[in-house]
Amino acid sequence: MPITEKKMCSSCGLCSMQIWPAEENISSCVFRNGWLGEREIRLFGRERSLDDPVEMRFGITSERFTAQLKKPLEGSQWSGIITRMAVRAFEENLVEGVVTLRRAPEDHFFSVPVLADSLDEIYRTRGNKPVLSPVLRSLEKAWQRGMKKILVIGAACHIHALRDFQERFDYLKSMEIFTIGIPCVDNVARSKWRWILERMSRSPQTARFMEFMQDFRIHIGHADGSVEKIPFFSLPQELANPAIFPASCMSCFDYLNSLADITVGYIGAELIEGEKMQWVLVRTPAGKRLKELITEELARCPETGEWECGKFVLNASKGIMDNMEQIDREYSKKRKIPVWLGQFMAAMLRLKGPKGIGFAHYSVDYHLIRHYYYVKFRFPELLDTLVPRHVPVILSEYGLPL
C-alpha cells in the first residue's frame, strides 16, 4: 500500500468489515477517488456552479434555513434536530434502523458505532463525538439482518464512501438509504484527544462538550452546567501544529457534507444568547422527506448576516500559508497572546466580524485554503486527485497562488 494511503485514512469503518472483500471496501475510499466531482454529478445531475459563489461554498441545495426544535431534546448538544429527525423516520417506518454512533462508556467524547433499531437506542446517540469514528462499520450488521431501509448519520468522509460503495457493489444496491450529514472539520485521533483537551480547558476531566463557535471562541461545557469560553487567539501555540490533526481531516474538501440528503450544523446560524439555533441545508428529495417529518416541530427563521467577509479571510490567509509550508516548525507551549487580549479581540470580531451566513462563508473559505496548502506542501502528488475544481476558483478570488 502506498505511503499516502497509509497516512490518509479517516477510519470511516468501511474497510474494517469482514463480510465483504477488503479490496472492494478500500476502492470506495474518498482518498482514492477524490472529493465531489463525479459523485456530485451522479447525485444531482451536475457539479456545483463555478459562477455561483454561494453554491461553490455550500454545495447544491434546494432549501436553506435556520431553526431549532420548539421543544429541545434534553441531553442534545443543540436543540436535537438530527436526533428528532432520526426518531421520526423510525416511527414512520421510513427506515428500519439508524447507522450512527453513541458515546463510549470509557470516555464521554469517544464513540461506538451502532445500528440503532429502537427509540431508546436512537435517543442514546445524541451529542457530538469529536474523534475519528468508524460509523460505517454498522452497515455490515444492517445487511446481515436483511434491512432494506436505513438512515446513515455521518461526516463527509462517511457519506462519500457510502455513496460510492452502494453504487459500485451489489451488497447495498437493494437498500434504500437516507443520509443526514454533519459538517465536520478538525476531528482528532483518539490517542491525541486528551492531550489536546488538557491544553484547552481549565478542567478537562469535567468537560462534556466542545465546539468552535461563531464568536471566535471555543465553548467547553462542563458537568456542572458551566461553559468555559476560550478565544481562538489565546490557545497554546502547539495547538496550531497541523500534525496534531489526522491527515485525512486536513485533506477534507467537503466541510458541509455536500453529498448528504440533508446537512444539519450550526455555523450558518447566528449565535444568540439563550438560543440553540441550527443551520439546515436540504439537498435532495430524500432530504426534503426527512425535513418534513419534523416541520411542525421547528421554530424556523431565514438566514441572517452579510455575505461579504473577504478582508477577514485575507487577514488569515498569510498565516495559514506560512503555517502549512513550515513542515518542520517547532511550536511553543506558550500562548501566542494572553487570554485577556484574546477575549478583547474575540469581542471585537463578534461585534464587527462576519455573522450568520457571513460566518459560514468565512469558515468554509478558511478551511478550504488551509487544506489546499496542507495537501500542496505535504502530499503534492494528491492535489489533482483530492482537490475539487471549485477550490482553485475560490483561491483565485483572493489572489492566492496555486
Contacts in CASP RR format, 6 or more apart in sequence:
PFRMAT RR
TARGET T0000
AUTHOR 0000-0000-0000
METHOD contacts of the structure
MODEL  1
MPITEKKMCSSCGLCSMQIWPAEENISSCVFRNGWLGEREIRLFGRERSL
DDPVEMRFGITSERFTAQLKKPLEGSQWSGIITRMAVRAFEENLVEGVVT
LRRAPEDHFFSVPVLADSLDEIYRTRGNKPVLSPVLRSLEKAWQRGMKKI
LVIGAACHIHALRDFQERFDYLKSMEIFTIGIPCVDNVARSKWRWILERM
SRSPQTARFMEFMQDFRIHIGHADGSVEKIPFFSLPQELANPAIFPASCM
SCFDYLNSLADITVGYIGAELIEGEKMQWVLVRTPAGKRLKELITEELAR
CPETGEWECGKFVLNASKGIMDNMEQIDREYSKKRKIPVWLGQFMAAMLR
LKGPKGIGFAHYSVDYHLIRHYYYVKFRFPELLDTLVPRHVPVILSEYGL
PL
4 31 0 8 1.000
4 379 0 8 1.000
4 381 0 8 1.000
4 382 0 8 1.000
5 29 0 8 1.000
5 31 0 8 1.000
5 32 0 8 1.000
7 247 0 8 1.000
7 379 0 8 1.000
8 31 0 8 1.000
8 247 0 8 1.000
8 248 0 8 1.000
8 251 0 8 1.000
8 379 0 8 1.000
8 382 0 8 1.000
9 29 0 8 1.000
9 31 0 8 1.000
9 246 0 8 1.000
9 248 0 8 1.000
10 30 0 8 1.000
10 31 0 8 1.000
10 132 0 8 1.000
10 155 0 8 1.000
10 157 0 8 1.000
10 158 0 8 1.000
10 246 0 8 1.000
10 248 0 8 1.000
10 249 0 8 1.000
10 252 0 8 1.000
11 132 0 8 1.000
11 133 0 8 1.000
11 134 0 8 1.000
11 248 0 8 1.000
12 29 0 8 1.000
12 134 0 8 1.000
12 135 0 8 1.000
12 136 0 8 1.000
12 157 0 8 1.000
12 158 0 8 1.000
12 161 0 8 1.000
13 113 0 8 1.000
13 134 0 8 1.000
13 135 0 8 1.000
13 136 0 8 1.000
13 137 0 8 1.000
14 25 0 8 1.000
14 28 0 8 1.000
14 29 0 8 1.000
14 136 0 8 1.000
14 137 0 8 1.000
14 139 0 8 1.000
14 161 0 8 1.000
14 162 0 8 1.000
14 165 0 8 1.000
15 22 0 8 1.000
15 25 0 8 1.000
15 26 0 8 1.000
15 29 0 8 1.000
16 134 0 8 1.000
16 137 0 8 1.000
17 25 0 8 1.000
17 136 0 8 1.000
17 137 0 8 1.000
17 139 0 8 1.000
17 140 0 8 1.000
18 140 0 8 1.000
19 140 0 8 1.000
19 143 0 8 1.000
19 144 0 8 1.000
20 140 0 8 1.000
20 169 0 8 1.000
20 171 0 8 1.000
24 168 0 8 1.000
24 169 0 8 1.000
25 165 0 8 1.000
26 32 0 8 1.000
27 168 0 8 1.000
28 161 0 8 1.000
28 164 0 8 1.000
28 165 0 8 1.000
28 168 0 8 1.000
28 169 0 8 1.000
29 161 0 8 1.000
30 156 0 8 1.000
30 157 0 8 1.000
30 160 0 8 1.000
30 161 0 8 1.000
30 164 0 8 1.000
31 248 0 8 1.000
31 251 0 8 1.000
31 382 0 8 1.000
31 385 0 8 1.000
31 386 0 8 1.000
32 385 0 8 1.000
33 39 0 8 1.000
33 160 0 8 1.000
33 164 0 8 1.000
33 385 0 8 1.000
34 160 0 8 1.000
34 385 0 8 1.000
34 386 0 8 1.000
34 388 0 8 1.000
35 156 0 8 1.000
35 160 0 8 1.000
35 252 0 8 1.000
35 253 0 8 1.000
35 254 0 8 1.000
35 386 0 8 1.000
35 387 0 8 1.000
35 388 0 8 1.000
36 47 0 8 1.000
36 48 0 8 1.000
36 253 0 8 1.000
36 254 0 8 1.000
36 258 0 8 1.000
36 259 0 8 1.000
36 388 0 8 1.000
37 47 0 8 1.000
37 388 0 8 1.000
37 389 0 8 1.000
39 160 0 8 1.000
39 163 0 8 1.000
39 164 0 8 1.000
39 259 0 8 1.000
40 46 0 8 1.000
40 47 0 8 1.000
40 48 0 8 1.000
40 60 0 8 1.000
40 258 0 8 1.000
40 259 0 8 1.000
41 47 0 8 1.000
42 163 0 8 1.000
42 167 0 8 1.000
43 163 0 8 1.000
43 259 0 8 1.000
43 284 0 8 1.000
44 60 0 8 1.000
44 283 0 8 1.000
44 284 0 8 1.000
46 60 0 8 1.000
47 389 0 8 1.000
48 55 0 8 1.000
48 56 0 8 1.000
48 59 0 8 1.000
48 60 0 8 1.000
48 258 0 8 1.000
48 390 0 8 1.000
49 55 0 8 1.000
49 56 0 8 1.000
50 56 0 8 1.000
50 389 0 8 1.000
50 390 0 8 1.000
50 393 0 8 1.000
53 307 0 8 1.000
53 397 0 8 1.000
54 307 0 8 1.000
55 61 0 8 1.000
56 390 0 8 1.000
56 393 0 8 1.000
56 394 0 8 1.000
57 256 0 8 1.000
57 360 0 8 1.000
57 361 0 8 1.000
57 364 0 8 1.000
57 365 0 8 1.000
57 394 0 8 1.000
58 64 0 8 1.000
58 256 0 8 1.000
58 258 0 8 1.000
58 281 0 8 1.000
58 360 0 8 1.000
58 364 0 8 1.000
59 256 0 8 1.000
59 258 0 8 1.000
59 281 0 8 1.000
59 283 0 8 1.000
60 258 0 8 1.000
60 283 0 8 1.000
61 281 0 8 1.000
61 282 0 8 1.000
61 283 0 8 1.000
62 282 0 8 1.000
62 283 0 8 1.000
62 284 0 8 1.000
62 288 0 8 1.000
63 280 0 8 1.000
63 281 0 8 1.000
63 282 0 8 1.000
63 288 0 8 1.000
63 291 0 8 1.000
64 279 0 8 1.000
64 280 0 8 1.000
64 281 0 8 1.000
64 282 0 8 1.000
64 303 0 8 1.000
65 279 0 8 1.000
65 280 0 8 1.000
65 300 0 8 1.000
65 301 0 8 1.000
65 302 0 8 1.000
65 303 0 8 1.000
66 268 0 8 1.000
66 269 0 8 1.000
66 270 0 8 1.000
66 277 0 8 1.000
66 278 0 8 1.000
66 279 0 8 1.000
66 280 0 8 1.000
66 300 0 8 1.000
66 301 0 8 1.000
66 302 0 8 1.000
66 303 0 8 1.000
66 304 0 8 1.000
67 81 0 8 1.000
67 277 0 8 1.000
67 278 0 8 1.000
67 280 0 8 1.000
67 298 0 8 1.000
67 299 0 8 1.000
67 300 0 8 1.000
67 301 0 8 1.000
68 78 0 8 1.000
68 79 0 8 1.000
68 81 0 8 1.000
68 275 0 8 1.000
68 276 0 8 1.000
68 277 0 8 1.000
68 278 0 8 1.000
68 298 0 8 1.000
68 299 0 8 1.000
69 79 0 8 1.000
69 80 0 8 1.000
69 81 0 8 1.000
69 84 0 8 1.000
69 294 0 8 1.000
69 297 0 8 1.000
69 298 0 8 1.000
69 299 0 8 1.000
70 297 0 8 1.000
70 298 0 8 1.000
70 299 0 8 1.000
71 297 0 8 1.000
72 78 0 8 1.000
72 79 0 8 1.000
72 80 0 8 1.000
72 276 0 8 1.000
73 79 0 8 1.000
73 80 0 8 1.000
73 83 0 8 1.000
73 84 0 8 1.000
73 123 0 8 1.000
73 126 0 8 1.000
75 126 0 8 1.000
75 127 0 8 1.000
76 83 0 8 1.000
76 126 0 8 1.000
76 127 0 8 1.000
77 126 0 8 1.000
77 127 0 8 1.000
77 128 0 8 1.000
77 209 0 8 1.000
77 211 0 8 1.000
78 265 0 8 1.000
78 266 0 8 1.000
78 276 0 8 1.000
78 278 0 8 1.000
79 276 0 8 1.000
79 277 0 8 1.000
79 278 0 8 1.000
80 126 0 8 1.000
80 278 0 8 1.000
81 264 0 8 1.000
81 278 0 8 1.000
81 280 0 8 1.000
81 294 0 8 1.000
81 298 0 8 1.000
82 126 0 8 1.000
82 153 0 8 1.000
82 180 0 8 1.000
82 182 0 8 1.000
82 264 0 8 1.000
83 122 0 8 1.000
83 123 0 8 1.000
83 125 0 8 1.000
83 126 0 8 1.000
83 127 0 8 1.000
84 294 0 8 1.000
84 297 0 8 1.000
85 180 0 8 1.000
85 262 0 8 1.000
85 264 0 8 1.000
85 290 0 8 1.000
85 291 0 8 1.000
85 293 0 8 1.000
85 294 0 8 1.000
86 98 0 8 1.000
86 100 0 8 1.000
86 116 0 8 1.000
86 122 0 8 1.000
86 125 0 8 1.000
86 151 0 8 1.000
86 153 0 8 1.000
86 180 0 8 1.000
87 119 0 8 1.000
87 122 0 8 1.000
87 123 0 8 1.000
88 94 0 8 1.000
88 293 0 8 1.000
88 294 0 8 1.000
89 95 0 8 1.000
89 98 0 8 1.000
89 151 0 8 1.000
89 178 0 8 1.000
89 290 0 8 1.000
89 293 0 8 1.000
90 96 0 8 1.000
90 97 0 8 1.000
90 98 0 8 1.000
90 116 0 8 1.000
90 119 0 8 1.000
90 122 0 8 1.000
90 151 0 8 1.000
91 119 0 8 1.000
92 293 0 8 1.000
93 149 0 8 1.000
94 149 0 8 1.000
94 151 0 8 1.000
94 178 0 8 1.000
94 289 0 8 1.000
94 290 0 8 1.000
94 293 0 8 1.000
95 149 0 8 1.000
95 150 0 8 1.000
95 151 0 8 1.000
95 178 0 8 1.000
96 117 0 8 1.000
96 142 0 8 1.000
96 147 0 8 1.000
96 148 0 8 1.000
96 149 0 8 1.000
96 150 0 8 1.000
97 115 0 8 1.000
97 116 0 8 1.000
97 117 0 8 1.000
97 142 0 8 1.000
97 147 0 8 1.000
97 149 0 8 1.000
97 150 0 8 1.000
97 151 0 8 1.000
98 115 0 8 1.000
98 116 0 8 1.000
98 117 0 8 1.000
98 122 0 8 1.000
98 125 0 8 1.000
98 150 0 8 1.000
98 151 0 8 1.000
98 152 0 8 1.000
98 153 0 8 1.000
99 113 0 8 1.000
99 114 0 8 1.000
99 115 0 8 1.000
99 135 0 8 1.000
99 136 0 8 1.000
99 138 0 8 1.000
99 139 0 8 1.000
99 142 0 8 1.000
99 150 0 8 1.000
99 151 0 8 1.000
99 152 0 8 1.000
99 153 0 8 1.000
100 113 0 8 1.000
100 114 0 8 1.000
100 116 0 8 1.000
100 122 0 8 1.000
100 125 0 8 1.000
100 135 0 8 1.000
100 138 0 8 1.000
100 151 0 8 1.000
100 152 0 8 1.000
100 153 0 8 1.000
100 154 0 8 1.000
101 111 0 8 1.000
101 112 0 8 1.000
101 113 0 8 1.000
101 114 0 8 1.000
101 125 0 8 1.000
101 129 0 8 1.000
101 133 0 8 1.000
101 135 0 8 1.000
101 153 0 8 1.000
102 111 0 8 1.000
102 112 0 8 1.000
102 114 0 8 1.000
102 116 0 8 1.000
102 121 0 8 1.000
102 124 0 8 1.000
102 125 0 8 1.000
103 109 0 8 1.000
103 110 0 8 1.000
103 111 0 8 1.000
103 112 0 8 1.000
103 124 0 8 1.000
103 127 0 8 1.000
103 129 0 8 1.000
104 110 0 8 1.000
104 111 0 8 1.000
104 112 0 8 1.000
107 193 0 8 1.000
108 207 0 8 1.000
108 208 0 8 1.000
109 129 0 8 1.000
109 130 0 8 1.000
109 131 0 8 1.000
109 193 0 8 1.000
109 197 0 8 1.000
109 207 0 8 1.000
109 210 0 8 1.000
110 129 0 8 1.000
110 131 0 8 1.000
110 190 0 8 1.000
110 193 0 8 1.000
111 129 0 8 1.000
111 131 0 8 1.000
111 133 0 8 1.000
113 133 0 8 1.000
113 134 0 8 1.000
113 135 0 8 1.000
113 136 0 8 1.000
113 137 0 8 1.000
113 138 0 8 1.000
114 121 0 8 1.000
114 125 0 8 1.000
114 138 0 8 1.000
115 138 0 8 1.000
115 141 0 8 1.000
115 142 0 8 1.000
115 145 0 8 1.000
116 122 0 8 1.000
116 124 0 8 1.000
116 125 0 8 1.000
125 153 0 8 1.000
127 209 0 8 1.000
128 209 0 8 1.000
128 210 0 8 1.000
128 211 0 8 1.000
130 186 0 8 1.000
130 187 0 8 1.000
130 188 0 8 1.000
130 193 0 8 1.000
130 210 0 8 1.000
131 187 0 8 1.000
131 188 0 8 1.000
131 189 0 8 1.000
131 190 0 8 1.000
131 193 0 8 1.000
132 187 0 8 1.000
132 188 0 8 1.000
132 189 0 8 1.000
132 190 0 8 1.000
132 246 0 8 1.000
132 248 0 8 1.000
132 249 0 8 1.000
133 155 0 8 1.000
133 187 0 8 1.000
135 152 0 8 1.000
135 153 0 8 1.000
135 154 0 8 1.000
135 155 0 8 1.000
135 158 0 8 1.000
136 152 0 8 1.000
136 158 0 8 1.000
136 161 0 8 1.000
136 162 0 8 1.000
139 150 0 8 1.000
139 152 0 8 1.000
139 162 0 8 1.000
139 172 0 8 1.000
142 150 0 8 1.000
142 175 0 8 1.000
143 171 0 8 1.000
143 172 0 8 1.000
143 175 0 8 1.000
147 175 0 8 1.000
148 174 0 8 1.000
148 175 0 8 1.000
148 176 0 8 1.000
149 175 0 8 1.000
149 176 0 8 1.000
149 177 0 8 1.000
149 178 0 8 1.000
150 175 0 8 1.000
150 176 0 8 1.000
150 177 0 8 1.000
150 178 0 8 1.000
151 177 0 8 1.000
151 178 0 8 1.000
151 179 0 8 1.000
151 180 0 8 1.000
152 158 0 8 1.000
152 159 0 8 1.000
152 162 0 8 1.000
152 177 0 8 1.000
152 178 0 8 1.000
152 179 0 8 1.000
152 180 0 8 1.000
153 179 0 8 1.000
153 180 0 8 1.000
153 181 0 8 1.000
153 182 0 8 1.000
154 179 0 8 1.000
154 180 0 8 1.000
154 181 0 8 1.000
154 182 0 8 1.000
154 184 0 8 1.000
154 257 0 8 1.000
154 260 0 8 1.000
155 181 0 8 1.000
155 182 0 8 1.000
155 184 0 8 1.000
155 187 0 8 1.000
155 257 0 8 1.000
156 181 0 8 1.000
156 184 0 8 1.000
156 252 0 8 1.000
156 254 0 8 1.000
156 255 0 8 1.000
156 256 0 8 1.000
156 257 0 8 1.000
156 258 0 8 1.000
156 259 0 8 1.000
156 260 0 8 1.000
157 184 0 8 1.000
157 248 0 8 1.000
157 252 0 8 1.000
159 179 0 8 1.000
159 181 0 8 1.000
159 257 0 8 1.000
159 259 0 8 1.000
159 260 0 8 1.000
160 254 0 8 1.000
160 259 0 8 1.000
162 177 0 8 1.000
162 179 0 8 1.000
163 259 0 8 1.000
165 171 0 8 1.000
165 172 0 8 1.000
166 172 0 8 1.000
166 173 0 8 1.000
166 175 0 8 1.000
166 177 0 8 1.000
167 173 0 8 1.000
178 261 0 8 1.000
178 286 0 8 1.000
178 287 0 8 1.000
178 289 0 8 1.000
178 290 0 8 1.000
179 259 0 8 1.000
179 260 0 8 1.000
179 261 0 8 1.000
179 262 0 8 1.000
179 286 0 8 1.000
180 260 0 8 1.000
180 261 0 8 1.000
180 262 0 8 1.000
180 263 0 8 1.000
180 264 0 8 1.000
180 290 0 8 1.000
181 257 0 8 1.000
181 260 0 8 1.000
181 261 0 8 1.000
181 262 0 8 1.000
181 263 0 8 1.000
181 264 0 8 1.000
182 257 0 8 1.000
182 263 0 8 1.000
182 264 0 8 1.000
182 265 0 8 1.000
183 255 0 8 1.000
183 256 0 8 1.000
183 257 0 8 1.000
183 263 0 8 1.000
183 265 0 8 1.000
183 266 0 8 1.000
183 267 0 8 1.000
184 249 0 8 1.000
184 252 0 8 1.000
184 255 0 8 1.000
184 257 0 8 1.000
185 249 0 8 1.000
185 252 0 8 1.000
185 255 0 8 1.000
185 367 0 8 1.000
186 212 0 8 1.000
186 245 0 8 1.000
186 249 0 8 1.000
187 245 0 8 1.000
187 246 0 8 1.000
187 249 0 8 1.000
188 196 0 8 1.000
188 244 0 8 1.000
188 245 0 8 1.000
188 246 0 8 1.000
188 249 0 8 1.000
189 246 0 8 1.000
192 244 0 8 1.000
194 204 0 8 1.000
195 244 0 8 1.000
196 239 0 8 1.000
196 244 0 8 1.000
197 204 0 8 1.000
197 207 0 8 1.000
197 210 0 8 1.000
198 204 0 8 1.000
199 235 0 8 1.000
199 236 0 8 1.000
199 238 0 8 1.000
199 239 0 8 1.000
200 210 0 8 1.000
200 218 0 8 1.000
200 220 0 8 1.000
200 230 0 8 1.000
200 235 0 8 1.000
200 239 0 8 1.000
201 207 0 8 1.000
201 210 0 8 1.000
201 220 0 8 1.000
201 228 0 8 1.000
201 230 0 8 1.000
202 228 0 8 1.000
203 222 0 8 1.000
203 228 0 8 1.000
206 222 0 8 1.000
206 223 0 8 1.000
206 224 0 8 1.000
207 220 0 8 1.000
207 221 0 8 1.000
207 222 0 8 1.000
207 228 0 8 1.000
208 221 0 8 1.000
208 222 0 8 1.000
208 223 0 8 1.000
209 219 0 8 1.000
209 220 0 8 1.000
209 221 0 8 1.000
210 218 0 8 1.000
210 219 0 8 1.000
210 220 0 8 1.000
210 221 0 8 1.000
211 218 0 8 1.000
211 219 0 8 1.000
211 266 0 8 1.000
212 218 0 8 1.000
212 232 0 8 1.000
213 219 0 8 1.000
213 229 0 8 1.000
213 271 0 8 1.000
214 266 0 8 1.000
214 267 0 8 1.000
214 268 0 8 1.000
214 269 0 8 1.000
214 270 0 8 1.000
214 271 0 8 1.000
214 355 0 8 1.000
214 356 0 8 1.000
214 359 0 8 1.000
215 229 0 8 1.000
215 271 0 8 1.000
215 346 0 8 1.000
215 349 0 8 1.000
215 350 0 8 1.000
216 231 0 8 1.000
216 232 0 8 1.000
216 233 0 8 1.000
216 345 0 8 1.000
216 346 0 8 1.000
216 349 0 8 1.000
216 350 0 8 1.000
217 229 0 8 1.000
217 230 0 8 1.000
217 231 0 8 1.000
217 232 0 8 1.000
217 346 0 8 1.000
218 229 0 8 1.000
218 230 0 8 1.000
218 231 0 8 1.000
218 232 0 8 1.000
218 235 0 8 1.000
219 227 0 8 1.000
219 228 0 8 1.000
219 229 0 8 1.000
220 227 0 8 1.000
220 228 0 8 1.000
220 229 0 8 1.000
220 230 0 8 1.000
221 227 0 8 1.000
221 228 0 8 1.000
222 228 0 8 1.000
230 339 0 8 1.000
231 339 0 8 1.000
231 342 0 8 1.000
231 343 0 8 1.000
231 345 0 8 1.000
231 346 0 8 1.000
232 346 0 8 1.000
233 336 0 8 1.000
233 337 0 8 1.000
233 341 0 8 1.000
233 342 0 8 1.000
233 345 0 8 1.000
233 346 0 8 1.000
234 335 0 8 1.000
234 336 0 8 1.000
234 337 0 8 1.000
234 338 0 8 1.000
234 339 0 8 1.000
234 341 0 8 1.000
234 342 0 8 1.000
234 343 0 8 1.000
235 335 0 8 1.000
235 336 0 8 1.000
236 332 0 8 1.000
236 333 0 8 1.000
236 334 0 8 1.000
236 335 0 8 1.000
237 331 0 8 1.000
237 332 0 8 1.000
237 333 0 8 1.000
237 334 0 8 1.000
237 335 0 8 1.000
237 336 0 8 1.000
238 244 0 8 1.000
238 331 0 8 1.000
238 332 0 8 1.000
238 333 0 8 1.000
240 323 0 8 1.000
240 331 0 8 1.000
240 336 0 8 1.000
241 329 0 8 1.000
241 331 0 8 1.000
242 250 0 8 1.000
242 323 0 8 1.000
242 324 0 8 1.000
242 374 0 8 1.000
247 378 0 8 1.000
247 379 0 8 1.000
250 370 0 8 1.000
250 371 0 8 1.000
250 374 0 8 1.000
250 375 0 8 1.000
251 371 0 8 1.000
251 374 0 8 1.000
251 375 0 8 1.000
251 379 0 8 1.000
251 382 0 8 1.000
251 386 0 8 1.000
252 367 0 8 1.000
252 371 0 8 1.000
253 368 0 8 1.000
253 371 0 8 1.000
253 386 0 8 1.000
253 387 0 8 1.000
253 388 0 8 1.000
253 391 0 8 1.000
254 388 0 8 1.000
255 363 0 8 1.000
255 364 0 8 1.000
255 367 0 8 1.000
255 368 0 8 1.000
256 263 0 8 1.000
256 281 0 8 1.000
256 364 0 8 1.000
257 263 0 8 1.000
258 283 0 8 1.000
259 283 0 8 1.000
260 283 0 8 1.000
261 283 0 8 1.000
261 284 0 8 1.000
261 286 0 8 1.000
261 287 0 8 1.000
261 290 0 8 1.000
262 280 0 8 1.000
262 281 0 8 1.000
262 282 0 8 1.000
262 283 0 8 1.000
262 284 0 8 1.000
262 286 0 8 1.000
262 287 0 8 1.000
262 288 0 8 1.000
262 290 0 8 1.000
262 291 0 8 1.000
263 280 0 8 1.000
263 281 0 8 1.000
263 283 0 8 1.000
264 278 0 8 1.000
264 279 0 8 1.000
264 280 0 8 1.000
264 281 0 8 1.000
265 278 0 8 1.000
265 279 0 8 1.000
265 280 0 8 1.000
266 277 0 8 1.000
266 278 0 8 1.000
266 279 0 8 1.000
267 279 0 8 1.000
267 356 0 8 1.000
267 359 0 8 1.000
267 360 0 8 1.000
267 363 0 8 1.000
268 279 0 8 1.000
268 303 0 8 1.000
268 356 0 8 1.000
268 357 0 8 1.000
268 358 0 8 1.000
268 359 0 8 1.000
268 360 0 8 1.000
269 277 0 8 1.000
269 278 0 8 1.000
269 279 0 8 1.000
269 356 0 8 1.000
270 277 0 8 1.000
270 304 0 8 1.000
270 305 0 8 1.000
270 355 0 8 1.000
270 356 0 8 1.000
270 359 0 8 1.000
271 277 0 8 1.000
271 350 0 8 1.000
271 355 0 8 1.000
277 301 0 8 1.000
279 303 0 8 1.000
279 360 0 8 1.000
280 291 0 8 1.000
282 288 0 8 1.000
282 291 0 8 1.000
303 356 0 8 1.000
303 357 0 8 1.000
304 355 0 8 1.000
304 356 0 8 1.000
304 357 0 8 1.000
305 354 0 8 1.000
305 355 0 8 1.000
305 356 0 8 1.000
305 357 0 8 1.000
305 358 0 8 1.000
306 354 0 8 1.000
306 355 0 8 1.000
306 357 0 8 1.000
306 358 0 8 1.000
307 357 0 8 1.000
307 358 0 8 1.000
307 361 0 8 1.000
308 358 0 8 1.000
308 361 0 8 1.000
309 353 0 8 1.000
309 354 0 8 1.000
309 358 0 8 1.000
309 359 0 8 1.000
309 361 0 8 1.000
309 362 0 8 1.000
309 365 0 8 1.000
310 362 0 8 1.000
310 365 0 8 1.000
310 398 0 8 1.000
312 349 0 8 1.000
312 353 0 8 1.000
312 354 0 8 1.000
312 362 0 8 1.000
313 362 0 8 1.000
313 365 0 8 1.000
313 366 0 8 1.000
313 369 0 8 1.000
313 398 0 8 1.000
314 398 0 8 1.000
316 366 0 8 1.000
316 369 0 8 1.000
317 369 0 8 1.000
317 398 0 8 1.000
317 400 0 8 1.000
320 366 0 8 1.000
320 369 0 8 1.000
320 370 0 8 1.000
320 373 0 8 1.000
321 369 0 8 1.000
321 373 0 8 1.000
321 400 0 8 1.000
323 329 0 8 1.000
324 370 0 8 1.000
324 373 0 8 1.000
324 374 0 8 1.000
324 376 0 8 1.000
324 377 0 8 1.000
324 378 0 8 1.000
325 373 0 8 1.000
325 377 0 8 1.000
327 377 0 8 1.000
327 378 0 8 1.000
337 345 0 8 1.000
353 359 0 8 1.000
354 361 0 8 1.000
354 362 0 8 1.000
365 394 0 8 1.000
365 398 0 8 1.000
368 391 0 8 1.000
368 394 0 8 1.000
368 395 0 8 1.000
369 394 0 8 1.000
369 395 0 8 1.000
369 398 0 8 1.000
369 400 0 8 1.000
372 387 0 8 1.000
372 391 0 8 1.000
372 395 0 8 1.000
375 382 0 8 1.000
375 383 0 8 1.000
375 386 0 8 1.000
375 387 0 8 1.000
376 383 0 8 1.000
379 386 0 8 1.000
392 402 0 8 1.000
395 401 0 8 1.000
395 402 0 8 1.000
396 402 0 8 1.000
END
